[in-house]
Amino acid sequence: MKHYILPLLLLLSTLLYSQVPRLQVPIGHTDVVSAVAFSPDGQTVLTGSWDGTAKLWDLAGRELQAFAANGWCSAVAFSPDGKTILTGSFNGTAQLWDLSGRKLQTFSDPVIVNAIYAVAFSPDGQRILTGSEDGTAKLWDISGQQLRTFNADGSAVLGLAFSPDGQQLLTGTLGGKALLWELSGEVVRSFADPASTAAINALAFSPDGQLVVTSDGGGKARLWDISGQQLQTFVPPSFVRSLAFSPNGKQLLTGTLNGEIMLWSLSGQLLKTFSGYSATDVIHAVAFSPDGKQILTGHEIKIAKLWQLSGAEVQVFTGHSNSVGGVDFSPDGKKILINGSGDSLSAAMLWDLSTMELQPFKGHRDVVTSAVFSPDGTQVLTRSDDGTARLWDLSGHELQTFTGYVTSAVFSPDGQQILTGTQDNTANLWDQSGQLLQVFNGHTDVVSSVAFSPNGRTVLTASNDKRIILWDLSGNALATYPGYTGDLYNPTAVFLPNGKQILTESLAKTSCLIRMLDISGVERQVFSGHGGLLYGASAPNGRQVLTRNLDGTASLWDLEGKEQRTFGESTKTVKKATYVPGRNQVVTVNQNNTMTIWDTQNGKELANLTFIDSTDWVVTTPLGLFDASPGAMKQMYYMVGLELIELDQLKERYYEPGLLQKNIGIDEGTVRDVSALQVVELYPEIRASIADTVLHIALTVRSGGLGQLSLFINGKEMAADINPGRATVLSVNLKDYDKFYLPGANTLALRAYNRANWLKSQAYKLTYTPPVASTRKGAGSSTLETLGTAKPHLYVIAVGTSDYNGRDLDLAFPDLDAAAMASAFQAAGSRLFEDRIHLKVLTTAAKTAGEMPSKANIAAAFATFAAQARPTDILTVYFSGHGLTYGSAEKSQFYYLTKDIASADLKDDEVRNNYTISSEDLTRWLTAIPARKQVMILDACNSGKVVESLAFLRARALSSSQIRAFDRMKDRTGMFILTGAAADKVSFEASQYGQGLLTFSLLKGMSGLALTNDKRVDVMTLFQYARDEVPVLAKGIRQVQVPVLAFPEGGSSFDIGIVDDQVKIPLAQVKPVFIRNNFQDEESFDDGLGLTRELAAYFQEVTARGAQAEVIYVDVNEYDDAYSIKGLYTINDADEVTIRGRLFKGAKVLGGFQVTGKKYAMPMLVEAIVDKVSGMMEK
């Protein structure tokens, strides 16, 4: 019956378990990568690490699944069918898993824990073999039943292998014996050099089973025939740690203790040394890919690497998480101080939970081992392995350094003094200026821990001399307490908050304990359990103690020694623990480079925190919600079973800005309940092949049913849905797309959608080389014409819409901006493309109907270029005007408003269909144009709503729905997209340049500031310059505009022009800005004359000249350093108007004036006012 259980578990895990989405944060391994393996199909790799996990990766370096092996993971293996994996670890267990991370079986000795060093599957996958530190190898069936024990020489079995036919096995031991066994337990022979007793740390059978290779601690690898005759010796520069036969059995791969990776022929000739190794590295594991073309290596430096057999490095399997050694919360609980425990975080880091910004404290020359806040939260004290302690303000400025081989450092309760322990057996008391106040002499070994009493009148020191001493501040020893016995180094001793008791760490036989003593030295309580305890923190109320436990958990205890709560889980071995001030919460620092915040009242996990690289972070919750910095989100994705789903596809479900603040009580906001969103309806699985010119596709329906099936050629979507009939088997004639192919090999890709058409698969890629046309033309010839000698053409469509149907949406700059960009593309392009430039400009300033930016004219321009362009050409599209998004979050689209629209209300389907251009329209038009290199610039404001003042607006950028719409377009067209981020009409036109800020920055870049060294206009360089420049230009209107740059995955940049001395780019100059003026009648306190309105109309007419305008008018009340005119007027009985006014720049008065005129001659009055203030303006 047992043999039916495993297949059933595998089936259930496929049908049920794999449907739950799992957010993948790029943590990677946090310790030595000790074992590696390729899957049988060569499409995934498996790594094992001393961090206690095994991880499954795809060949692109993306982590697909983690397996909590517990204890140091020493060995990994794939089953022959690739459906399960096996891990072995130092905790004495081997574990069988399915690929979804579900544990299927555990293999262990029920009585004695013996570390497992090696594991292997039998060739038929029905049995497994484990090698242990007790000198035995054990044979098991996959149901967990032990079948046989092979007793070697009594020393640890470090390596083992099944013979290819599964009838024999090899073991290698620490005692230096390599033995060949029958499955019955009989030793067949020994492979041993009688002159060597060095440990056999790795061995392998050749693929045909006729050869055996062993490596030993003497530094050599030895080749034997199956009869036991030594055939060859391989002598690398340092000891061989790992080895593997190539699949064809003709080569040998070795990894050494000094980081060398070497490929050998079986005759002993060194064929290749893989470069890039470090002498401080160790190659713990090596493996060949099934086809023998690549190798995989596991490294001491916490990574694995994939190499081509030629020596080229293909991929590094690594994480991006920063190690965390310890944590301290500020007194108000709103800041977190982190110190590192490894080479990835040698500075302390302050994380402000209000802004989610990270502030480093840089200056130490080695790892920072502790960091604490001052009692008032205004300073930070750090201790480093460079032997110093340092005092900082919260901005990261160093205030003082304390020397003396410092081992620990704490603030006094009033924050005015600092106590340090040292390696010279003393403790030192300092003031904040660095003045040494007192030395505490009395210990005979390193002082590892120091503490102030709560009242600050006494201090406590713990030392490696196994004593704890209580001192007064004058350096007098008041009491000495026995510390511990055995080899417990760097012990801790602290006061409880009441100051009447102390806690110490002690080693009793084989277990670490925590003892509570009163000041007189009487033992009042012992805390024990979990395989041993180390001190974590005392509760602020003094009634509880937090410990970190040697079994990887943390515990909360009352002072009577009763355990109240345990925190932890198998994937998060706890290495530090402390309290969160003012809340019923504790935080644990975990071995997997994360921090977890727990509720002390119910023991539940509230949030998990991870630091990514140096400036990014991720917050997650058990239910799947997340918050993350933008940089971190670029590296995150979801896994559903073994299906990788881009973050953006499920982001709308689970992204919760401000998650940490809400979850731990800093922010009163509520957290969404997403418990009902735990199942994802998966798209079909794709299988495809190409025969001649036909693409054959087979779809396997899964939980989400059948939806669209999209076809891409060279990263550009050719058809949104090639399967409208929802067939599971179909064929596509690739000749239908002949005009889109490049010469030579082309990349085809398929993406399948679920029935709701919102979740899509990863791209299924194939390579296709279309047949080249013969020189003869004749009936039936439909092969691809060669493009190898064709020179590229530049196609440009520039659209600007300033004048809409009605006045509410009218803008000043788009017509002129479109013309300026077209002129720039023409000028720069002519130096690169000569006369091969095709330009179409459509603006509302056009003199003919055919040149107006109607939807029909824009569509016709795209259609014309679709008929003319070829794959080797370049298409550049520019839009300026109004744009907005409409529709539900997952299906929203961007809409560009054409000249015929009268309002921004898009509820009417007819209005959207006839007067707007949707992102779907653009995608369809763009994909019809064969040009493979495509660029789109969209300088559009978000809505037509005019705000009263920009002074108090918060920072705004494109909405998430807009970004999603552009990302979809980018993914489907394979084009580079740069979009403006003006929030509204006013901010769009609030420019000192007479141009939109995005357009101005692009022209500025093309003028010389964003060119390559040889004066070329590179798309990516130009776009990145504009993205960085616009926010700087936007500061003047107190508005944040951050353009969004999107580019196709794997797409390389290209040139669209050359700007040398012969090219002039139409760049506008900075112009004076006027904002709303204010005039009133002295008697009525109202502007009955309408003078304010008339002045506004005058300035708006001037502004409409764009780059040629002398001044710019912005219809707001406030704008940094803008001009405004304010005044009073009187009207006499003869309709004569006398105006007294002043010109302001910001709040500064530049001068006054007086003009007179007739009431009915408003234009003359306006001109007189402008004439007066023109002379007052600053030059």
Secondary structure, DSSP 8 states (H G I E B T S, - for coil): -HHHHHHHHHHHHHHTGGGSEEEE-----SS-EEEEEE-TTSSEEEEEETTSEEEEEETTS-EEEEEE--S-EEEEEE-TTSSEEEEEETTSEEEEEETTS-EEEEEE-SS----EEEEEE-TTSSEEEEEETTSEEEEEETTS-EEEEEE-SSS-EEEEEE-TTSSEEEEEETTS-EEEEETTS-EEEEE--TT----EEEEEE-TTSSEEEEEETTS-EEEEETTS-EEEEE--SS-EEEEEE-TTSSEEEEEETTS-EEEEETTS-EEEE-S---TT--EEEEEE-TTSSEEEEEETTS-EEEEETTS-EEEEE---B----EEEE-TTSSEEEEE-SSTT--SEEEEETTTTEEEEE---SS-EEEEEE-TTSSEEEEEETTS-EEEEETTS-EEEEE-SSEEEEEE-TTSSEEEEEETTSEEEEEETTS-EEEEEE--SS-EEEEEE-TTSSEEEEEETTSEEEEEETTS-EEEEEE---SS--S--EEE-TTSSEEEEEEEETTEEEEEEEETT--EEEEE--TT-EEEEEE-TTSSEEEEEETTS-EEEEETTS-EEEEE-BTTB-EEEEEEETTTTEEEEEETTSEEEEEETTT--EEEEEEEETTTEEEEE-TTS-EEE-HHHHTT-EEEETTEEEEHHHHHHHHB-TTHHHHHHTSS-------GGG-------EEEEEEETTEEEEEEE--TT----EEEEETTEEEES-S-TT--SEEEEEGGGGGGG--SS-EEEEEEEB-TTS--B---EEEEE---B--S---TT---B---TT----EEEEEEE----SSSTT--SSHHHHHHHHHHHHHHHHHHHHTT-EEEEEEETT-SSGGGS--HHHHHHHHHHHHHH--TTSEEEEEEEEEEEEES-TTT-EEEEE-TT---S----HHHHHHHEEEHHHHHHHHHTS--SEEEEEEEEES-S---S-STT-------HHHHHHHHHHHHHHT-EEEE----SHHHHH--TTSS-HHHHHHHHIIIIIT--TTSEEEHHHHHHHHHHHHHHHHGGGT-----EEE--TT----EEEE--TT----------EE---EEEETTTSS-TT-HHHHHHHHHHHHHTTGGG-SSEE--SS--TT-EEEEEEEEE-TT-EEEEEEEEEETTEEEEEEEEEEETT-HHHHHHHHHHHHHTTS--
